[in-house]
């Protein structure tokens, strides 16, 4: 049970980091477009 919880947390962390990367990428694209 504990292993399953850790596994789920790991997946969530991966998803969070991926979302942050996408947001940063969109941010830089918007900055480049406006400048």
PDB file of N, CA, C, O and CB in Angstrom:
ATOM      1  N   UNK A   1       0.840  -1.206   0.000  1.00  0.00           N
ATOM      2  CA  UNK A   1       0.000   0.000   0.000  1.00  0.00           C
ATOM      3  C   UNK A   1       0.874   1.255   0.000  1.00  0.00           C
ATOM      4  O   UNK A   1       0.641   2.172  -0.787  1.00  0.00           O
ATOM      5  CB  UNK A   1      -0.950   0.007   1.228  1.00  0.00           C
ATOM      6  N   UNK A   2       1.874   1.298   0.875  1.00  0.00           N
ATOM      7  CA  UNK A   2       2.768   2.459   0.965  1.00  0.00           C
ATOM      8  C   UNK A   2       3.518   2.653  -0.355  1.00  0.00           C
ATOM      9  O   UNK A   2       3.689   3.779  -0.821  1.00  0.00           O
ATOM     10  CB  UNK A   2       3.775   2.286   2.136  1.00  0.00           C
ATOM     11  N   UNK A   3       3.965   1.537  -0.955  1.00  0.00           N
ATOM     12  CA  UNK A   3       4.688   1.608  -2.226  1.00  0.00           C
ATOM     13  C   UNK A   3       3.797   2.236  -3.298  1.00  0.00           C
ATOM     14  O   UNK A   3       4.260   3.047  -4.099  1.00  0.00           O
ATOM     15  CB  UNK A   3       5.160   0.195  -2.670  1.00  0.00           C
ATOM     16  N   UNK A   4       2.528   1.861  -3.310  1.00  0.00           N
ATOM     17  CA  UNK A   4       1.569   2.396  -4.282  1.00  0.00           C
ATOM     18  C   UNK A   4       1.423   3.907  -4.114  1.00  0.00           C
ATOM     19  O   UNK A   4       1.385   4.646  -5.098  1.00  0.00           O
ATOM     20  CB  UNK A   4       0.195   1.706  -4.125  1.00  0.00           C
ATOM     21  N   UNK A   5       1.341   4.362  -2.860  1.00  0.00           N
ATOM     22  CA  UNK A   5       1.206   5.794  -2.577  1.00  0.00           C
ATOM     23  C   UNK A   5       2.431   6.549  -3.084  1.00  0.00           C
ATOM     24  O   UNK A   5       2.302   7.598  -3.715  1.00  0.00           O
ATOM     25  CB  UNK A   5       1.016   6.037  -1.059  1.00  0.00           C
ATOM     26  N   UNK A   6       3.626   6.008  -2.805  1.00  0.00           N
ATOM     27  CA  UNK A   6       4.868   6.632  -3.265  1.00  0.00           C
ATOM     28  C   UNK A   6       4.886   6.692  -4.790  1.00  0.00           C
ATOM     29  O   UNK A   6       5.294   7.697  -5.373  1.00  0.00           O
ATOM     30  CB  UNK A   6       6.103   5.855  -2.738  1.00  0.00           C
ATOM     31  N   UNK A   7       4.441   5.612  -5.432  1.00  0.00           N
ATOM     32  CA  UNK A   7       4.409   5.553  -6.891  1.00  0.00           C
ATOM     33  C   UNK A   7       3.481   6.634  -7.447  1.00  0.00           C
ATOM     34  O   UNK A   7       3.817   7.306  -8.422  1.00  0.00           O
ATOM     35  CB  UNK A   7       3.954   4.156  -7.367  1.00  0.00           C
ATOM     36  N   UNK A   8       2.319   6.794  -6.827  1.00  0.00           N
ATOM     37  CA  UNK A   8       1.369   7.818  -7.265  1.00  0.00           C
ATOM     38  C   UNK A   8       1.957   9.209  -7.083  1.00  0.00           C
ATOM     39  O   UNK A   8       1.796  10.064  -7.954  1.00  0.00           O
ATOM     40  CB  UNK A   8       0.047   7.696  -6.492  1.00  0.00           C
ATOM     41  N   UNK A   9       2.638   9.449  -5.962  1.00  0.00           N
ATOM     42  CA  UNK A   9       3.270  10.740  -5.709  1.00  0.00           C
ATOM     43  C   UNK A   9       4.341  11.023  -6.749  1.00  0.00           C
ATOM     44  O   UNK A   9       4.485  12.159  -7.201  1.00  0.00           O
ATOM     45  CB  UNK A   9       3.875  10.778  -4.302  1.00  0.00           C
ATOM     46  N   UNK A  10       5.090  10.002  -7.129  1.00  0.00           N
ATOM     47  CA  UNK A  10       6.117  10.159  -8.155  1.00  0.00           C
ATOM     48  C   UNK A  10       5.504  10.570  -9.483  1.00  0.00           C
ATOM     49  O   UNK A  10       6.035  11.437 -10.177  1.00  0.00           O
ATOM     50  CB  UNK A  10       6.908   8.864  -8.321  1.00  0.00           C
ATOM     51  N   UNK A  11       4.382   9.946  -9.837  1.00  0.00           N
ATOM     52  CA  UNK A  11       3.685  10.299 -11.081  1.00  0.00           C
ATOM     53  C   UNK A  11       3.213  11.744 -11.030  1.00  0.00           C
ATOM     54  O   UNK A  11       3.347  12.482 -12.006  1.00  0.00           O
ATOM     55  CB  UNK A  11       2.485   9.355 -11.325  1.00  0.00           C
ATOM     56  N   UNK A  12       2.663  12.144  -9.890  1.00  0.00           N
ATOM     57  CA  UNK A  12       2.173  13.512  -9.739  1.00  0.00           C
ATOM     58  C   UNK A  12       3.316  14.513  -9.853  1.00  0.00           C
ATOM     59  O   UNK A  12       3.152  15.572 -10.458  1.00  0.00           O
ATOM     60  CB  UNK A  12       1.455  13.679  -8.395  1.00  0.00           C
ATOM     61  N   UNK A  13       4.479  14.185  -9.273  1.00  0.00           N
ATOM     62  CA  UNK A  13       5.637  15.064  -9.354  1.00  0.00           C
ATOM     63  C   UNK A  13       6.076  15.225 -10.799  1.00  0.00           C
ATOM     64  O   UNK A  13       6.395  16.331 -11.236  1.00  0.00           O
ATOM     65  CB  UNK A  13       6.791  14.522  -8.502  1.00  0.00           C
ATOM     66  N   UNK A  14       6.094  14.117 -11.548  1.00  0.00           N
ATOM     67  CA  UNK A  14       6.468  14.163 -12.960  1.00  0.00           C
ATOM     68  C   UNK A  14       5.501  15.055 -13.722  1.00  0.00           C
ATOM     69  O   UNK A  14       5.916  15.870 -14.546  1.00  0.00           O
ATOM     70  CB  UNK A  14       6.490  12.745 -13.571  1.00  0.00           C
ATOM     71  N   UNK A  15       4.223  14.901 -13.448  1.00  0.00           N
ATOM     72  CA  UNK A  15       3.193  15.691 -14.119  1.00  0.00           C
ATOM     73  C   UNK A  15       3.352  17.171 -13.782  1.00  0.00           C
ATOM     74  O   UNK A  15       3.221  18.028 -14.656  1.00  0.00           O
ATOM     75  CB  UNK A  15       1.789  15.200 -13.721  1.00  0.00           C
ATOM     76  N   UNK A  16       3.633  17.466 -12.518  1.00  0.00           N
ATOM     77  CA  UNK A  16       3.807  18.854 -12.090  1.00  0.00           C
ATOM     78  C   UNK A  16       5.004  19.489 -12.781  1.00  0.00           C
ATOM     79  O   UNK A  16       4.902  20.608 -13.285  1.00  0.00           O
ATOM     80  CB  UNK A  16       3.978  18.931 -10.570  1.00  0.00           C
ATOM     81  N   UNK A  17       6.132  18.796 -12.814  1.00  0.00           N
ATOM     82  CA  UNK A  17       7.332  19.341 -13.449  1.00  0.00           C
ATOM     83  C   UNK A  17       7.105  19.544 -14.939  1.00  0.00           C
ATOM     84  O   UNK A  17       7.582  20.521 -15.516  1.00  0.00           O
ATOM     85  CB  UNK A  17       8.533  18.415 -13.218  1.00  0.00           C
ATOM     86  N   UNK A  18       6.372  18.617 -15.564  1.00  0.00           N
ATOM     87  CA  UNK A  18       6.063  18.735 -16.987  1.00  0.00           C
ATOM     88  C   UNK A  18       5.190  19.961 -17.235  1.00  0.00           C
ATOM     89  O   UNK A  18       5.418  20.704 -18.189  1.00  0.00           O
ATOM     90  CB  UNK A  18       5.360  17.460 -17.500  1.00  0.00           C
ATOM     91  N   UNK A  19       4.197  20.173 -16.386  1.00  0.00           N
ATOM     92  CA  UNK A  19       3.311  21.333 -16.519  1.00  0.00           C
ATOM     93  C   UNK A  19       4.098  22.624 -16.368  1.00  0.00           C
ATOM     94  O   UNK A  19       3.890  23.572 -17.126  1.00  0.00           O
ATOM     95  CB  UNK A  19       2.181  21.276 -15.478  1.00  0.00           C
ATOM     96  N   UNK A  20       5.008  22.669 -15.387  1.00  0.00           N
ATOM     97  CA  UNK A  20       5.839  23.850 -15.159  1.00  0.00           C
ATOM     98  C   UNK A  20       6.711  24.127 -16.379  1.00  0.00           C
ATOM     99  O   UNK A  20       6.858  25.279 -16.786  1.00  0.00           O
ATOM    100  CB  UNK A  20       6.717  23.665 -13.904  1.00  0.00           C
ATOM    101  N   UNK A  21       7.293  23.075 -16.968  1.00  0.00           N
ATOM    102  CA  UNK A  21       8.119  23.231 -18.163  1.00  0.00           C
ATOM    103  C   UNK A  21       7.307  23.825 -19.305  1.00  0.00           C
ATOM    104  O   UNK A  21       7.775  24.729 -19.997  1.00  0.00           O
ATOM    105  CB  UNK A  21       8.718  21.884 -18.585  1.00  0.00           C
ATOM    106  N   UNK A  22       6.092  23.321 -19.505  1.00  0.00           N
ATOM    107  CA  UNK A  22       5.213  23.819 -20.575  1.00  0.00           C
ATOM    108  C   UNK A  22       4.851  25.281 -20.328  1.00  0.00           C
ATOM    109  O   UNK A  22       4.858  26.086 -21.260  1.00  0.00           O
ATOM    110  CB  UNK A  22       3.926  22.958 -20.673  1.00  0.00           C
ATOM    111  N   UNK A  23       4.536  25.629 -19.086  1.00  0.00           N
ATOM    112  CA  UNK A  23       4.190  27.013 -18.752  1.00  0.00           C
ATOM    113  C   UNK A  23       5.366  27.942 -19.017  1.00  0.00           C
ATOM    114  O   UNK A  23       5.183  29.032 -19.560  1.00  0.00           O
ATOM    115  CB  UNK A  23       3.753  27.121 -17.284  1.00  0.00           C
ATOM    116  N   UNK A  24       6.574  27.523 -18.638  1.00  0.00           N
ATOM    117  CA  UNK A  24       7.771  28.327 -18.883  1.00  0.00           C
ATOM    118  C   UNK A  24       7.996  28.504 -20.376  1.00  0.00           C
ATOM    119  O   UNK A  24       8.331  29.598 -20.831  1.00  0.00           O
ATOM    120  CB  UNK A  24       9.004  27.678 -18.234  1.00  0.00           C
ATOM    121  N   UNK A  25       7.812  27.433 -21.137  1.00  0.00           N
ATOM    122  CA  UNK A  25       7.983  27.480 -22.586  1.00  0.00           C
ATOM    123  C   UNK A  25       6.988  28.456 -23.205  1.00  0.00           C
ATOM    124  O   UNK A  25       7.365  29.268 -24.050  1.00  0.00           O
ATOM    125  CB  UNK A  25       7.811  26.078 -23.199  1.00  0.00           C
ATOM    126  N   UNK A  26       5.730  28.388 -22.799  1.00  0.00           N
ATOM    127  CA  UNK A  26       4.701  29.302 -23.300  1.00  0.00           C
ATOM    128  C   UNK A  26       5.041  30.736 -22.925  1.00  0.00           C
ATOM    129  O   UNK A  26       4.837  31.649 -23.725  1.00  0.00           O
ATOM    130  CB  UNK A  26       3.315  28.921 -22.748  1.00  0.00           C
ATOM    131  N   UNK A  27       5.552  30.944 -21.726  1.00  0.00           N
ATOM    132  CA  UNK A  27       5.945  32.265 -21.256  1.00  0.00           C
ATOM    133  C   UNK A  27       7.017  32.859 -22.161  1.00  0.00           C
ATOM    134  O   UNK A  27       6.905  34.012 -22.580  1.00  0.00           O
ATOM    135  CB  UNK A  27       6.447  32.194 -19.812  1.00  0.00           C
ATOM    136  N   UNK A  28       8.052  32.085 -22.465  1.00  0.00           N
ATOM    137  CA  UNK A  28       9.142  32.569 -23.315  1.00  0.00           C
ATOM    138  C   UNK A  28       8.638  32.844 -24.723  1.00  0.00           C
ATOM    139  O   UNK A  28       9.054  33.819 -25.350  1.00  0.00           O
ATOM    140  CB  UNK A  28      10.296  31.552 -23.353  1.00  0.00           C
ATOM    141  N   UNK A  29       7.748  31.999 -25.228  1.00  0.00           N
ATOM    142  CA  UNK A  29       7.188  32.209 -26.565  1.00  0.00           C
ATOM    143  C   UNK A  29       6.389  33.505 -26.612  1.00  0.00           C
ATOM    144  O   UNK A  29       6.482  34.259 -27.581  1.00  0.00           O
ATOM    145  CB  UNK A  29       6.298  31.020 -26.974  1.00  0.00           C
ATOM    146  N   UNK A  30       5.609  33.766 -25.574  1.00  0.00           N
ATOM    147  CA  UNK A  30       4.822  35.002 -25.512  1.00  0.00           C
ATOM    148  C   UNK A  30       5.737  36.217 -25.439  1.00  0.00           C
ATOM    149  O   UNK A  30       5.481  37.226 -26.097  1.00  0.00           O
ATOM    150  CB  UNK A  30       3.872  34.980 -24.300  1.00  0.00           C
ATOM    151  N   UNK A  31       6.798  36.132 -24.648  1.00  0.00           N
ATOM    152  CA  UNK A  31       7.753  37.236 -24.533  1.00  0.00           C
ATOM    153  C   UNK A  31       8.419  37.513 -25.876  1.00  0.00           C
ATOM    154  O   UNK A  31       8.596  38.669 -26.261  1.00  0.00           O
ATOM    155  CB  UNK A  31       8.819  36.920 -23.468  1.00  0.00           C
ATOM    156  N   UNK A  32       8.787  36.452 -26.586  1.00  0.00           N
ATOM    157  CA  UNK A  32       9.416  36.606 -27.897  1.00  0.00           C
ATOM    158  C   UNK A  32       8.443  37.213 -28.898  1.00  0.00           C
ATOM    159  O   UNK A  32       8.839  38.015 -29.744  1.00  0.00           O
ATOM    160  CB  UNK A  32       9.924  35.255 -28.410  1.00  0.00           C
ATOM    161  N   UNK A  33       7.187  36.840 -28.806  1.00  0.00           N
ATOM    162  CA  UNK A  33       6.171  37.338 -29.740  1.00  0.00           C
ATOM    163  C   UNK A  33       5.906  38.829 -29.516  1.00  0.00           C
ATOM    164  O   UNK A  33       5.716  39.579 -30.474  1.00  0.00           O
ATOM    165  CB  UNK A  33       4.862  36.538 -29.585  1.00  0.00           C
ATOM    166  N   UNK A  34       5.893  39.251 -28.259  1.00  0.00           N
ATOM    167  CA  UNK A  34       5.572  40.648 -27.952  1.00  0.00           C
ATOM    168  C   UNK A  34       6.749  41.574 -28.236  1.00  0.00           C
ATOM    169  O   UNK A  34       6.541  42.720 -28.634  1.00  0.00           O
ATOM    170  CB  UNK A  34       5.150  40.783 -26.493  1.00  0.00           C
ATOM    171  N   UNK A  35       7.970  41.108 -28.043  1.00  0.00           N
ATOM    172  CA  UNK A  35       9.145  41.965 -28.225  1.00  0.00           C
ATOM    173  C   UNK A  35       9.538  42.111 -29.689  1.00  0.00           C
ATOM    174  O   UNK A  35      10.508  42.801 -30.003  1.00  0.00           O
ATOM    175  CB  UNK A  35      10.316  41.410 -27.441  1.00  0.00           C
TER     176      UNK A  35
END
